[in-house]
Amino acid sequence: MINLYTKEEIKIMRQGGRILAKIIKEIAKHAKPGITTKELDKVAQDLIFSYGAKPAFKGFNNYPAVLCASINEEIVHAVPSNRKLKQGDLLTLDLGIKYKNYCTDMAITLSIGKTDQKFKKLIAVTKKSLEIAIKQCKSGKHLGDIGWVIQNYVEKKGFNVIRDLVGHGIGKNVHEDPQILNYSPSTGLGIKLEPGMVLAIEPMIIIGDWEIEKTEDGFGFRSKDRSISAHFEHTIAITKKGAKILTK
């Protein structure tokens, strides 16, 4: 069942989304060579509580941390650890919060210091794919339209879309229906979008092959061929006037 949210509920999620965007921006400032992802997790937790919010990920499907901090070949859900960031790494910060009983979810990928030109292109293409996907989020459009524009754009740029991980509905819970694929054989497929839907759109793009595997801790996912990936995500609401980005 897909939940439809009222203007008042979306307004609360917008408040939470603004807080989440500020928190992500602050965590990114701490992401420098030598810091561990566990230290970044502590920064995230302290910031969340300082804003009167709660972590949305900790305890969800037994996830043990507040922040997902994925490095290089890790795609999503990497548990913060004593692994130190190094010059040239790509780091994905993925964070969800619950504010006034409603969830928002956001992710960014950033480079740690100077990095390879191809990695910079990967980040830029992934970010742009999210932007063009959000433009498809209008009442009357289909979920397949989102996946089609992401896949079409990304593959023209020489990269691949991760197939086995998806975006999702969000609101009272951090993961709700529907699942949102980042690829599609054509437009016009899947359910129609309508006002009141709140969606987490999150393209995950990779330099190499799109096949993935679980990491040893059972939570994270990484590329089978160990190629580098990037990930951007916004929580958006479908309105009569188009998509409203809640996490900025």
C-alpha positions as CSV (number, residue, x, y, z in Angstrom):
1,M,0.0,0.0,0.0
2,I,1.3,3.4,-1.0
3,N,0.7,6.1,1.7
4,L,-0.5,9.5,0.5
5,Y,0.5,12.4,2.8
6,T,-1.4,15.6,3.6
7,K,0.0,19.1,3.0
8,E,0.4,19.4,6.8
9,E,2.4,16.1,7.0
10,I,4.6,17.1,4.1
11,K,5.2,20.5,5.8
12,I,6.6,18.6,8.8
13,M,8.8,16.4,6.5
14,R,10.1,19.6,4.9
15,Q,11.1,20.9,8.3
16,G,12.9,17.6,9.0
17,G,14.4,17.6,5.5
18,R,16.0,21.0,6.0
19,I,17.5,19.8,9.3
20,L,18.8,16.7,7.5
21,A,20.4,18.7,4.8
22,K,22.2,20.9,7.3
23,I,23.4,17.8,9.2
24,I,24.8,16.2,6.0
25,K,26.6,19.5,5.1
26,E,28.2,19.6,8.5
27,I,29.3,16.0,8.4
28,A,30.9,16.6,5.0
29,K,33.0,19.3,6.5
30,H,34.6,16.7,8.9
31,A,35.3,14.2,6.1
32,K,39.0,14.7,5.7
33,P,42.0,12.3,5.3
34,G,42.8,10.6,8.6
35,I,39.3,10.6,10.2
36,T,37.5,7.3,10.7
37,T,33.9,6.7,9.6
38,K,33.1,5.8,13.2
39,E,34.1,9.3,14.2
40,L,31.8,10.6,11.5
41,D,29.0,8.5,12.9
42,K,29.5,10.2,16.3
43,V,29.3,13.6,14.6
44,A,26.1,12.6,12.9
45,Q,24.5,11.3,16.1
46,D,25.4,14.5,18.1
47,L,24.0,16.7,15.4
48,I,20.8,14.8,15.1
49,F,20.1,15.0,18.8
50,S,21.1,18.7,18.9
51,Y,18.2,19.4,16.4
52,G,15.6,17.5,18.4
53,A,15.5,14.7,15.9
54,K,16.1,10.9,16.1
55,P,18.2,8.6,13.9
56,A,16.0,6.7,11.4
57,F,18.6,4.0,10.5
58,K,19.9,2.9,13.9
59,G,18.0,-0.3,14.7
60,F,16.2,-0.5,11.3
61,N,16.6,-4.1,10.3
62,N,19.2,-4.3,13.2
63,Y,21.5,-1.7,11.5
64,P,24.0,-0.9,14.3
65,A,24.9,2.8,13.5
66,V,23.3,6.2,12.8
67,L,25.1,6.9,9.5
68,C,25.9,4.8,6.4
69,A,29.4,5.7,5.3
70,S,30.4,3.9,2.2
71,I,33.9,4.2,0.6
72,N,34.9,3.6,-3.0
73,E,33.7,0.1,-4.0
74,E,31.1,0.1,-1.1
75,I,27.8,1.2,-2.6
76,V,25.4,1.6,0.3
77,H,24.8,0.7,4.0
78,A,28.5,0.4,5.0
79,V,28.7,0.4,8.8
80,P,31.0,3.0,10.2
81,S,34.2,1.5,11.4
82,N,37.9,2.4,12.3
83,R,38.7,2.6,8.6
84,K,40.4,5.9,8.0
85,L,39.6,8.1,5.0
86,K,42.5,8.5,2.6
87,Q,43.4,11.2,0.0
88,G,41.5,10.3,-3.2
89,D,38.8,8.2,-1.6
90,L,35.1,8.6,-2.6
91,L,32.8,8.7,0.4
92,T,29.1,8.4,0.4
93,L,27.2,9.8,3.3
94,D,23.7,8.3,3.6
95,L,21.6,9.5,6.5
96,G,18.0,9.3,7.6
97,I,16.3,11.1,10.5
98,K,12.9,11.1,12.2
99,Y,11.5,14.5,13.1
100,K,8.1,14.9,14.7
101,N,7.4,11.2,13.8
102,Y,8.2,11.6,10.1
103,C,11.2,10.4,8.2
104,T,13.5,11.9,5.6
105,D,16.4,10.4,3.8
106,M,19.4,11.9,1.9
107,A,22.7,10.9,0.5
108,I,25.7,12.6,-1.2
109,T,29.0,11.4,-2.5
110,L,32.1,13.5,-2.1
111,S,35.8,13.1,-2.9
112,I,38.4,13.2,-0.1
113,G,40.9,15.7,-1.3
114,K,42.2,15.5,-4.8
115,T,40.9,12.5,-6.8
116,D,41.0,11.0,-10.3
117,Q,39.2,12.8,-13.1
118,K,37.0,9.8,-13.9
119,F,35.9,9.7,-10.3
120,K,35.0,13.4,-10.5
121,K,33.0,12.7,-13.6
122,L,31.2,9.8,-11.8
123,I,30.1,12.1,-9.0
124,A,28.9,14.8,-11.4
125,V,27.0,12.3,-13.5
126,T,25.3,10.7,-10.5
127,K,24.3,14.0,-9.1
128,K,22.9,15.1,-12.5
129,S,21.0,11.9,-12.9
130,L,19.2,12.6,-9.6
131,E,18.3,16.1,-10.9
132,I,16.8,14.9,-14.1
133,A,15.0,12.1,-12.3
134,I,13.3,14.6,-10.0
135,K,12.1,16.5,-13.0
136,Q,10.1,13.4,-13.9
137,C,8.3,13.4,-10.6
138,K,5.0,14.9,-11.6
139,S,1.5,13.8,-11.1
140,G,0.4,11.5,-14.0
141,K,4.0,10.4,-14.8
142,H,5.0,6.8,-14.1
143,L,7.7,5.2,-11.9
144,G,9.3,3.8,-15.0
145,D,9.8,7.3,-16.3
146,I,12.2,7.9,-13.4
147,G,14.2,4.8,-14.0
148,W,14.3,5.3,-17.8
149,V,15.8,8.9,-17.7
150,I,18.4,7.8,-15.1
151,Q,19.5,4.8,-17.1
152,N,19.4,6.6,-20.4
153,Y,21.5,9.5,-19.2
154,V,24.0,7.5,-17.2
155,E,24.7,4.9,-19.9
156,K,25.3,7.7,-22.5
157,K,28.0,9.0,-20.1
158,G,29.7,5.7,-20.0
159,F,28.7,4.4,-16.6
160,N,26.2,1.7,-15.3
161,V,23.2,1.8,-13.0
162,I,23.1,-0.5,-10.0
163,R,20.1,-2.8,-10.7
164,D,19.6,-4.6,-7.4
165,L,19.2,-1.6,-5.1
166,V,16.2,0.8,-5.3
167,G,14.7,4.0,-4.1
168,H,11.5,3.9,-2.0
169,G,8.5,5.6,-0.5
170,I,9.1,7.3,2.9
171,G,7.1,9.1,5.5
172,K,5.9,7.5,8.8
173,N,8.5,4.8,8.1
174,V,12.0,5.1,6.6
175,H,11.1,2.5,3.9
176,E,7.6,2.3,2.5
177,D,6.1,1.3,-0.8
178,P,6.7,1.8,-3.7
179,Q,10.1,0.5,-4.7
180,I,11.7,2.8,-7.3
181,L,14.0,1.2,-9.8
182,N,16.8,3.3,-11.3
183,Y,16.4,1.7,-14.7
184,S,13.5,0.8,-17.1
185,P,13.2,-0.5,-20.6
186,S,10.9,2.3,-21.6
187,T,8.8,5.2,-20.3
188,G,5.1,4.8,-19.2
189,L,5.7,1.7,-17.1
190,G,4.8,1.1,-13.4
191,I,2.3,3.0,-11.2
192,K,1.3,6.5,-11.8
193,L,2.5,9.2,-9.5
194,E,0.0,11.3,-7.7
195,P,-0.1,14.2,-5.2
196,G,0.7,13.2,-1.7
197,M,3.3,10.6,-2.5
198,V,6.6,11.1,-0.8
199,L,9.6,9.3,-2.4
200,A,13.3,8.8,-1.8
201,I,14.9,9.0,-5.2
202,E,18.4,7.6,-5.1
203,P,20.4,6.7,-8.2
204,M,23.5,4.5,-7.4
205,I,25.9,4.6,-10.3
206,I,29.1,2.6,-10.9
207,I,32.2,2.8,-13.2
208,G,32.3,-1.0,-13.8
209,D,29.8,-3.8,-13.8
210,W,26.5,-3.4,-12.0
211,E,26.6,-6.7,-10.1
212,I,26.9,-6.4,-6.3
213,E,27.5,-8.5,-3.2
214,K,27.0,-8.2,0.5
215,T,29.9,-7.2,2.7
216,E,31.2,-9.5,5.4
217,D,29.2,-7.8,8.2
218,G,25.9,-8.5,6.4
219,F,24.8,-4.9,6.1
220,G,26.7,-3.2,3.4
221,F,26.8,-3.8,-0.4
222,R,29.8,-3.5,-2.6
223,S,30.6,-4.0,-6.3
224,K,31.6,-7.5,-7.2
225,D,34.4,-6.3,-9.5
226,R,35.4,-3.7,-6.8
227,S,34.8,-0.8,-9.2
228,I,34.0,2.6,-7.7
229,S,30.4,3.8,-7.2
230,A,28.6,7.0,-6.3
231,H,25.2,7.7,-4.8
232,F,23.0,10.8,-4.4
233,E,19.5,10.9,-2.8
234,H,16.8,13.4,-2.0
235,T,13.4,13.0,-0.4
236,I,10.8,14.6,-2.6
237,A,7.0,15.1,-2.4
238,I,4.7,14.9,-5.4
239,T,2.4,17.9,-5.5
240,K,0.0,19.3,-8.1
241,K,2.7,21.7,-9.2
242,G,5.4,19.0,-9.5
243,A,8.1,17.7,-7.3
244,K,9.1,19.5,-4.1
245,I,12.5,18.6,-2.8
246,L,12.2,18.3,1.0
247,T,15.9,17.7,1.8
248,K,17.6,20.9,0.9
